Amino acid sequence: MIKKPINKTAIIVGAGAGGVATAARLAKAGFDVTVFEKNNFTGGRCSLIHHEGYRFDQGPSLLLLPGLFKETFDDLGTSLEAEGVQLMKCEPNYNIWFDDGKSFELSTDVARMKLEVEKWEGKDGFERYLGFLQEAHRHYEISVAQVLKKNFTSLLSMTRPAFLRHLFPLHPFESIYSRASKYFWTERLRRVFTFGSMYMGMSPFDAPGTYSLLQYTELAEGIWYPKGGFHSVIEALVRSGERLGVKYRLSTPVSSVNLDSKGRHATGVTLERGETVTADVVIINADLVYAYNNLLPESSYSRSLKKRPASCSSISFYWAMDRQIPELTTHNIFLAEHYRESFDDIFKRQLIPSEPSFYLNVPSRIDPTAAPEGKDSIVVLVPVGHLLDENQGIGRKGLAVQSKQDWNAMVTKARETVFATVEARTGVDDLQGALVKEIVNTPRSWKDVFNLDKGAILGLSHSFFNVLSFRPKTKHPWIERLHFVGASAHPGTGVPIVLAGAKITSEQVLDGFRMEKPWNVEWMKGKGGVKEIDRIRALPLLSNVHIAFLTLVLFFAVVAARSW
């Protein structure tokens, strides 16, 4: 009797976007995969909140870099469409509201952008805008090819010639604000094209210029919203994994990762209920800093991670309204008058600014299923500082951390500011009077519900010395068979970037077991020839006419020189 080969086993701790994508990939490669999740839902921050017919995206509310989503589902042998996920394009991308009552519409429509830019910076301004897009395009293409799809396992990884020759064109040593200032000559447009650094949890005055790639993907590829909420994408990944045999155990917290007697190999996990589960490999999708300090033995490295700069947190409001608010589009940005000072309050003082910038999303504007008929659901994200440790913080001498970060007072202040700002800038009448139900997330709830270190919603900071080879690795430095995927591991935060990280981590696991990567095989099978009409042929930089002209100029120059 021929025995059936025994599959390798994998445990994944956490069912966030990176966890469910890694689970599906490893299952496709032949692993028996079990995912343990502390909450009773999948997706982590990428989950939904419901209230009496209203639906809110708890975390991400817009889909960017659609190519990375497509690649993930292609690799699993399916597609978003096949899984029933309908993407709806948001147009305009945003309506940006300023303190002087003016607004700016960001759009993928070139004609609309020409009018908007020229309104403030004239005809030359649009030409400079195209120059900004060209630079941002380079940042985008280089970053996807050389960063998001490559692993950086050591400092030597940064010396790869393919990466090194692109280092300076990525402008990692200049801020996104300084790069934008070369193309936009008014303060208004500099703000319009730099606020997106908030998606990385950074101030535009500190975020590397590379991150203009976010503006590029929004302007060139658009902003999309999955019908039914962003969690529909996670559900599609979960279904894909379950068809391949992935098992999910929700409401099942892990208390520790188990190691062998020498502490050099991961052997499984122990659950909070006391059960021990073994596996050939463990992948952690829980917050990385939390995992190093709570699921693994203490070390100097785990302590050092807690000292690293973290991203910001947020006070997030989820509002059920008793009527529609037509003055608001799907995505709205309200920028503070004192732009730089507001970011300093968040990232240097870990507080809420006296006048915060904030993001306001109306999912029911593009997807009517998000609210009862004739009503709106609204999500407001107010960036604030992360939680401080007892020995941290800036404030009056002797003032306790709890006093410096009075979250109840901050929530009240944020709520009042949002209502007053929206009404003043858009002309909405009595916005607060339309509110029938409020749900709130604060840095404390982000930490408690999702185990986010310091309540930082985007993980570790993305400053230069916290990315590439400096970012925590996708494999533990000295424990074998222990890997990481998620916002604080390479390549970084954001759902599409985490999906790219899931592929990197999965392939690293497969390399460790010398196993085939099934998506590479299928890609090669599906690769066909190129039709003659589609063959790319680069024209020479100089035509025959140019060459003849330059030859004549050179000839007469030589003759003239000899005559002297």
C-alpha positions in Angstrom: 0.0 0.0 0.0 1.4 3.4 -1.0 1.3 5.9 1.8 0.0 9.4 0.9 2.8 12.0 1.6 2.2 14.0 4.7 1.9 17.7 4.1 3.9 20.3 6.0 1.9 22.2 8.6 1.8 25.9 9.2 0.3 28.0 12.0 -0.5 31.6 11.3 -1.1 33.9 14.3 -3.6 36.6 13.3 -6.2 36.8 10.5 -5.4 40.3 9.2 -4.9 41.0 5.5 -1.4 39.6 5.6 -2.3 36.5 7.6 -5.2 35.4 5.3 -3.2 36.1 2.2 -0.2 34.1 3.5 -2.5 31.3 4.6 -4.1 31.0 1.1 -0.6 31.1 -0.6 0.9 28.4 1.7 -2.2 26.2 1.3 -1.9 26.4 -2.5 1.7 25.3 -2.1 0.6 22.2 -0.2 0.7 23.2 3.4 -1.9 22.3 6.0 -2.6 25.7 7.4 -4.4 26.8 10.6 -5.1 30.4 11.4 -5.6 31.5 15.0 -7.4 34.9 15.5 -8.1 36.5 18.9 -11.2 38.3 17.7 -14.4 36.8 16.4 -13.9 38.3 12.9 -11.2 38.2 10.2 -9.5 41.2 8.7 -8.0 42.9 11.8 -8.4 46.6 11.3 -9.7 45.8 7.8 -13.1 44.9 9.3 -16.6 46.2 9.5 -18.8 47.8 12.2 -22.6 47.4 11.9 -25.5 49.3 13.5 -29.1 48.9 12.6 -28.6 49.0 8.9 -25.6 51.3 8.9 -22.2 49.8 7.9 -18.8 51.4 8.5 -15.3 50.4 7.5 -13.4 50.2 10.7 -10.0 50.8 9.0 -9.2 51.1 5.3 -12.0 52.7 3.2 -10.3 53.1 -0.2 -8.5 50.6 -2.4 -5.2 51.8 -3.9 -2.5 50.0 -6.0 -5.1 47.7 -7.6 -2.4 45.8 -9.5 -1.1 44.2 -6.2 -4.6 43.0 -5.4 -4.9 41.5 -8.9 -1.6 39.8 -8.5 -2.6 38.2 -5.2 -5.8 36.7 -6.6 -4.1 35.7 -9.9 -1.5 33.8 -8.0 -4.3 31.9 -6.1 -6.0 31.0 -9.4 -8.9 33.3 -9.1 -9.9 37.0 -9.3 -11.8 39.6 -7.5 -14.5 39.4 -10.1 -14.7 35.6 -9.8 -15.0 35.9 -6.0 -17.9 38.3 -6.4 -16.0 41.5 -5.4 -17.2 44.5 -7.3 -14.9 47.5 -7.3 -16.5 50.9 -7.8 -14.4 53.9 -8.9 -14.6 57.0 -6.7 -14.9 60.2 -8.8 -13.6 62.7 -7.7 -10.9 61.1 -5.7 -11.2 63.7 -2.9 -12.7 67.0 -2.2 -10.1 69.0 -0.2 -11.5 71.7 2.0 -9.3 74.7 3.2 -9.9 77.0 6.1 -10.6 80.0 3.8 -13.7 78.2 2.4 -12.0 77.2 -0.9 -11.9 73.6 -2.1 -9.8 71.5 -4.6 -11.0 68.4 -6.4 -8.4 65.7 -7.0 -9.3 63.5 -9.9 -8.0 61.0 -12.4 -9.7 63.2 -15.1 -6.8 65.1 -16.7 -9.1 67.8 -18.0 -10.5 68.4 -14.6 -7.0 68.5 -13.0 -5.9 71.0 -15.7 -8.6 73.4 -14.6 -8.0 72.9 -10.9 -4.3 73.4 -11.1 -4.4 76.3 -13.5 -6.9 78.0 -11.2 -4.2 78.5 -8.6 -0.9 78.3 -10.5 -1.7 79.3 -14.1 -0.7 77.6 -17.4 2.9 76.9 -16.2 1.4 75.2 -13.1 -0.1 72.4 -15.1 3.2 71.8 -16.9 4.8 71.5 -13.5 2.0 69.2 -12.3 2.9 66.9 -15.2 6.5 67.0 -14.1 5.4 66.0 -10.6 3.5 63.1 -12.0 6.5 62.0 -14.0 8.7 61.9 -10.9 6.0 60.2 -8.9 5.6 57.7 -11.7 9.3 56.8 -11.4 8.9 56.5 -7.6 6.0 54.2 -8.1 7.5 51.9 -10.7 10.9 51.6 -9.1 9.3 51.0 -5.6 7.0 48.2 -6.8 9.7 46.4 -8.7 12.7 46.9 -6.4 11.1 47.3 -2.9 7.6 45.8 -2.7 8.6 42.7 -4.7 12.0 42.1 -3.2 13.1 40.9 0.3 15.7 42.8 2.2 17.2 40.1 4.5 20.4 42.0 5.4 22.2 45.3 4.9 23.8 43.7 1.8 20.4 43.6 0.2 20.6 47.3 -0.2 23.8 46.9 -2.3 22.0 45.0 -5.1 23.0 46.9 -8.3 19.4 46.9 -9.5 18.3 48.7 -6.3 21.4 50.8 -5.7 21.3 52.5 -9.1 17.7 53.7 -8.3 18.4 54.9 -4.8 18.9 58.6 -5.5 16.1 58.8 -8.1 13.8 57.6 -5.3 14.6 60.8 -3.3 14.7 59.0 0.1 16.7 61.7 1.7 14.4 64.5 0.9 10.9 65.0 2.3 7.8 64.6 0.2 7.0 68.3 1.0 10.4 69.5 -0.3 10.0 67.5 -3.5 6.5 68.8 -4.0 7.7 72.3 -3.5 9.9 72.1 -6.6 6.8 71.5 -8.7 4.1 73.5 -6.9 4.8 77.1 -6.1 1.8 77.9 -3.9 1.3 76.7 -0.4 -2.2 75.6 -1.2 -1.1 73.0 -3.9 1.9 71.9 -1.8 -0.6 70.8 0.8 -2.9 69.2 -1.8 -0.1 67.0 -3.0 1.5 66.0 0.3 -1.3 65.3 2.8 -1.3 61.6 1.6 1.8 60.9 3.7 -0.8 60.5 6.6 -1.5 57.1 5.0 2.0 56.0 6.0 1.5 57.5 9.5 4.0 60.3 8.8 4.3 64.0 8.5 4.9 65.3 5.0 7.8 67.2 6.4 9.5 64.0 7.5 8.2 61.4 5.0 10.7 60.5 2.3 10.0 61.9 -1.1 9.6 58.4 -2.4 6.1 58.3 -1.0 4.7 60.6 -3.8 4.0 57.2 -5.3 0.8 57.3 -3.3 -0.4 60.4 -5.1 0.6 58.8 -8.3 -1.5 55.7 -7.9 -4.5 57.8 -6.9 -4.2 60.1 -9.9 -3.2 57.5 -12.5 -5.0 54.4 -11.3 -7.8 55.9 -9.3 -9.4 55.3 -5.9 -11.7 52.3 -5.7 -14.3 51.1 -3.2 -15.3 47.4 -2.8 -19.1 47.2 -2.8 -20.2 45.9 0.6 -17.1 47.4 2.3 -13.4 46.8 2.2 -13.9 43.6 4.2 -15.4 41.9 1.1 -11.8 41.7 -0.2 -10.7 39.9 3.0 -13.7 37.6 2.8 -12.7 36.7 -0.8 -9.2 35.8 0.4 -10.6 33.7 3.3 -12.9 31.8 0.9 -10.0 31.2 -1.5 -7.9 29.8 1.4 -10.7 27.7 2.7 -11.2 26.0 -0.7 -7.5 25.1 -0.5 -8.0 23.7 3.0 -7.1 26.6 5.3 -8.8 26.2 8.8 -9.8 29.3 10.8 -10.1 29.3 14.5 -11.6 32.6 15.6 -12.0 33.9 19.2 -8.8 31.8 19.9 -6.0 34.0 21.3 -2.4 32.7 21.3 -0.4 33.2 24.5 3.0 32.2 23.3 5.1 30.8 20.4 6.7 27.5 21.5 10.4 26.9 20.8 12.6 23.8 21.0 14.8 23.1 24.0 17.6 25.2 22.5 15.3 28.1 21.7 16.4 28.0 18.1 13.3 26.5 16.3 9.7 27.4 16.5 7.6 24.3 17.1 4.1 25.6 17.4 2.0 27.8 19.7 0.2 27.6 23.1 -3.3 29.0 23.2 -4.7 31.1 26.1 -7.0 28.2 27.0 -3.8 26.0 27.5 -4.0 23.9 24.3 -0.6 23.3 22.6 -0.6 23.1 18.8 2.5 22.0 16.9 3.5 22.9 13.3 6.5 22.9 11.0 6.5 26.6 10.7 4.9 29.6 12.5 4.0 32.9 10.8 3.0 35.8 12.9 0.5 38.3 11.6 -0.1 39.9 15.0 1.4 43.3 15.6 5.1 42.7 15.3 6.3 44.7 18.3 3.5 43.2 20.4 4.5 39.7 19.3 8.2 40.1 20.0 7.5 41.4 23.5 4.5 39.2 24.4 4.6 35.9 22.5 8.4 35.4 22.4 11.1 35.3 25.1 12.3 38.7 26.1 15.5 39.9 24.3 17.5 43.0 23.7 16.1 43.1 20.2 12.5 43.0 21.4 13.2 45.8 23.9 14.8 47.9 21.1 11.7 47.5 18.9 9.6 49.3 21.6 12.0 52.2 21.3 11.7 52.6 17.6 9.5 55.5 16.3 5.9 54.4 15.7 3.3 55.8 13.3 0.5 57.9 14.5 -2.8 56.7 16.0 -6.3 58.0 15.4 -9.6 59.0 17.0 -12.1 57.5 14.6 -15.8 58.4 14.7 -18.4 56.2 13.1 -21.6 58.2 12.7 -25.1 57.1 11.7 -27.0 60.1 10.3 -30.8 60.4 10.1 -30.5 62.1 6.7 -28.2 62.4 3.7 -25.5 65.1 3.7 -25.2 66.0 -0.1 -22.5 68.6 0.5 -20.0 65.8 1.2 -18.5 63.5 -1.5 -17.3 60.0 -0.8 -13.8 61.1 0.3 -13.2 64.5 1.9 -10.0 66.0 3.4 -10.2 69.0 5.7 -6.7 70.6 6.1 -5.6 72.7 9.0 -4.7 76.3 8.5 -1.5 75.8 10.4 -0.4 72.8 8.4 3.1 72.1 9.7 2.2 72.9 13.3 -0.7 70.4 13.2 1.7 67.6 12.2 4.2 68.6 14.8 1.6 68.2 17.5 0.8 64.7 16.3 4.3 63.3 15.5 6.5 65.3 18.0 4.2 65.9 20.9 1.9 62.8 20.5 -1.2 64.9 21.0 -4.2 66.1 19.1 -3.5 69.4 17.3 -5.4 72.5 18.4 -6.7 72.6 14.8 -6.4 69.1 13.3 -6.5 68.0 9.7 -8.9 65.1 9.2 -10.4 62.7 6.7 -14.1 62.2 6.3 -15.5 59.3 4.4 -19.2 58.8 3.3 -19.4 55.2 2.1 -23.1 55.5 1.5 -22.4 58.1 -1.2 -20.9 55.5 -3.5 -22.5 52.4 -2.0 -26.1 52.9 -0.9 -26.0 49.6 1.0 -23.9 51.3 3.6 -26.9 53.1 5.1 -30.7 52.8 5.2 -32.4 54.5 2.3 -32.3 58.3 2.5 -29.6 58.3 5.2 -25.8 58.4 5.4 -23.1 56.6 7.3 -20.0 58.7 8.0 -16.5 57.7 9.1 -14.1 60.4 10.4 -10.5 59.8 11.0 -8.6 62.4 13.1 -4.9 61.6 13.2 -3.5 61.9 16.8 -0.3 60.9 18.6 0.2 57.3 19.7 0.0 56.2 23.3 3.0 57.3 25.5 4.8 55.1 28.0 5.0 56.4 31.6 8.5 57.8 31.0 7.6 59.5 27.7 5.9 62.6 26.6 6.3 66.3 26.3 4.4 68.6 28.5 4.7 70.7 31.6 7.3 69.5 34.1 5.9 67.0 36.5 2.7 66.5 34.5 1.6 62.8 34.4 1.3 61.0 31.1 -2.4 60.4 31.8 -2.8 64.2 32.0 -0.9 64.8 28.9 -3.0 62.3 27.0 -6.5 62.8 28.3 -8.3 60.8 25.7 -11.8 61.6 26.9 -11.0 65.3 26.6 -9.3 64.7 23.2 -12.4 62.9 21.9 -14.6 65.7 22.9 -12.3 68.3 21.4 -12.0 66.2 18.1 -15.8 65.8 17.9 -16.5 69.5 18.4 -13.8 70.5 15.9 -15.1 68.2 13.2 -18.7 69.4 13.5 -17.7 73.0 13.5 -15.1 72.7 10.7 -17.4 70.7 8.3 -20.3 73.1 8.9 -18.2 76.2 8.4 -16.4 75.0 5.3 -19.1 73.1 3.4 -22.2 75.0 4.5 -23.9 71.8 6.0 -26.6 72.9 8.3 -26.7 71.3 11.8 -24.5 68.3 11.1 -24.5 67.3 14.8 -28.3 67.4 14.8 -28.5 64.7 12.2 -26.4 62.3 14.4 -28.4 59.3 15.8 -25.6 57.0 16.8 -21.8 57.4 17.4 -19.2 54.7 17.8 -15.6 55.7 18.6 -12.1 54.2 18.4 -9.3 55.8 20.3 -5.6 54.8 20.6 -6.5 52.8 23.7 -9.2 50.8 21.9 -6.9 50.2 18.9 -4.4 48.8 21.3 -6.8 46.7 23.3 -8.8 45.2 20.4 -6.0 44.6 18.0 -2.9 44.4 20.3 -1.3 47.4 18.4 1.8 48.6 20.2 1.2 52.1 21.5 -2.1 52.0 19.6 -0.2 53.0 16.4 -2.6 52.2 13.7 0.0 51.9 10.9 2.7 50.0 12.9 6.3 51.3 13.0 7.2 54.5 11.3 8.3 54.6 7.7 11.3 56.9 8.0 14.4 55.9 6.1 16.0 54.0 8.9 12.8 52.1 9.5 12.4 50.7 6.0 14.3 48.4 3.6 17.1 46.5 5.4 16.4 48.5 8.6 12.8 47.4 9.0 12.1 44.2 11.0 12.7 41.2 8.8 10.2 38.7 7.5 12.1 36.0 9.3 13.2 36.0 12.9 16.9 36.9 13.2 17.9 33.7 15.1 14.8 31.5 15.5 14.3 29.1 12.6 10.8 28.4 11.1 9.5 31.6 12.5 8.3 34.3 10.1 6.4 37.6 10.1 4.0 39.4 7.8 2.1 42.6 8.4 2.4 46.4 8.7 5.6 46.5 10.8 7.5 43.9 8.8 9.0 44.5 5.4 7.9 46.0 3.1 5.5 48.1 5.2 2.0 49.2 6.0 -1.2 49.5 3.9 -3.3 46.6 2.6 -1.8 46.4 -0.9 1.8 46.6 0.5 1.0 44.0 3.1 -0.3 41.7 0.3 3.0 42.2 -1.4 4.7 41.3 1.9 2.5 38.1 2.1 4.0 36.9 -1.2 7.6 37.7 0.0 7.1 35.9 3.3 5.3 32.9 1.7 8.2 32.5 -0.8 10.7 32.7 1.9 8.9 29.9 3.8 8.8 27.8 0.6 12.5 28.4 0.0 13.3 27.2 3.5 11.5 23.9 2.7 12.9 23.8 -0.8 9.3 23.7 -2.1 8.0 24.9 -5.5 6.2 28.2 -5.8 3.0 27.2 -7.6 2.2 30.7 -8.9 5.5 30.9 -10.7 4.8 27.6 -12.5 1.4 28.7 -13.5 2.6 32.1 -14.7 5.2 30.4 -17.0 2.5 28.0 -18.4 0.2 30.9 -19.2 3.0 33.0 -20.8 2.4 33.1 -24.5 4.2 34.7 -27.5 3.9 38.4 -28.4 2.2 39.4 -31.6 4.3 41.3 -34.0 2.0 44.3 -33.8 2.5 44.4 -30.0 6.3 44.0 -30.0 8.0 46.9 -28.3 10.6 48.6 -30.5 12.3 51.6 -29.0 13.2 54.2 -31.6 16.7 55.6 -31.6 17.1 58.9 -29.7 18.4 60.6 -32.9 16.8 60.2 -36.3 18.9 60.1 -39.5 18.1 63.7 -40.1 19.5 64.6 -36.6 22.6 62.6 -37.2 23.2 64.2 -40.6 22.7 67.7 -39.1 25.1 67.0 -36.2 27.7 65.5 -38.7 27.6 68.7 -40.7 27.9 70.9 -37.6 30.9 68.8 -36.5 32.5 69.0 -39.9 32.2 72.8 -40.1 33.5 73.1 -36.5 36.6 71.1 -37.4 37.2 73.1 -40.6 36.8 76.3 -38.7 39.2 75.1 -36.0 41.9 74.3 -38.6 41.5 77.6 -40.2 42.5 79.3 -37.0 
